[in-house]
Every structure is written in structure tokens, then in C-alpha cells.
Amino acid sequence: NKQQTTTTTTTTMPPQPITYWRMAGMTYVQYVTSAARSVRSALKEPAKSKAMRNEGFSYNVSSWEAGEQGVKTRVTDLGAAGK
């Protein structure tokens, strides 16, 4: 008697790709800020001084109710962004 062999293959979806900054528990903005800081610190003078002047950031946040803009609050710290 000849034995018949059957093979079954199961197709599973590959895992979703995960970025390194997500694995590190960072947001994309935190990652980009960190990367930019690293690049700026690796520069040589006079480019380093010029780039360091551009390091800071700030923006205004306000809430809107019934079409009216509320009080503006300045955000200058990345940790306070989105709050």
C-alpha cells in the first residue's frame, strides 16, 4: 500500500511593523526632536552655533466654544504638548 501524505499550510498575517521610536515609548515628535538635537550637537562651529539658535520652539493653544476662541496658552515644553 502506498501512503498518501498531505500537507496543510496555514497562512497567517505578518505582524504589523513597529518603528523603533514606538518601541522606545516615544512619540514621533519626541523622536524627531531628539534626532534633531543629536544632529545639531554633532555639527562643528560655526554651523553648530547657528543651528543651536533654532533649537527652541513654542506655539499657542486655545480652545474654541460656540465659535469663540478661548484664552491662548503658550506651550514651550514638549512634555506639555497636547495637554
N, C-alpha and C positions, 0 to 999 in steps of 0.2 A: 504494500500500500504506500502510496505517495502522500506525504503530508503537505497540506496547503498552509502556507503562512500568510497571515495578513498583518499589515502594519497600519496603524491608525496614527495620523498626525493631528495634533490639536494646534490650532492657530490661536495664539494669544496676542493681544495688542502689546506693542513695545511700551515700556514705561515712558511717561512724559519726561522730556528733557528738563533738567533743572539747572539753573545758572549758578555759578559759584557765589555770586553775591547773595542769592537766596539761601544757599546752604550755610553761608556765614551769618545769616539772620539780619541782613541789611536790606534796606530799601534801595531802589535803583538810584535815587537822588543821593543817598548816603554813599553808595559805591562810587558814583561819578565824582562827588566832592572829594572823597579820599584819593581816587586816582589822580585827579587834577592837582591836589596838594602834593602828591608824590612827584609828579612831573615837574611842578614848579620848584620843589626843593632840590631836584637833580640838575637844574639849569646852572650855568656858570654866569658870572657877572659880565656885563650889565643886564643881560636878559632876565636874570633871577630877580633883581630889584624891580624891574618893570612888571614882571608877572606877579610878584607878591603884592603889588598895589591893587591888583584886580581880584585878590583872594576873597575879600569880604562880599557879603550880599545882604540885601534887605528887600522886603516888599510889604505892602499894606494889605490887610484883611478886613473885610467888613461884611456884616450880614444884611440881608435885604428882607423887609417885611412890607407887604402891601404896596410894592413898587417904590418904597422909600429906603434909601441907603442908611444903614446904622452907623455907629461910631467906628472910625477907622482905627485899627491897631497895627503898629509896626512890628513885623517879625524879623529878627536879626539872627536868631539861633536856629540851626537846623533841627534841633530837638523839639522846638516849639512849632515847627511847620505842621500844618494840617490840624491844629488844635483850636 
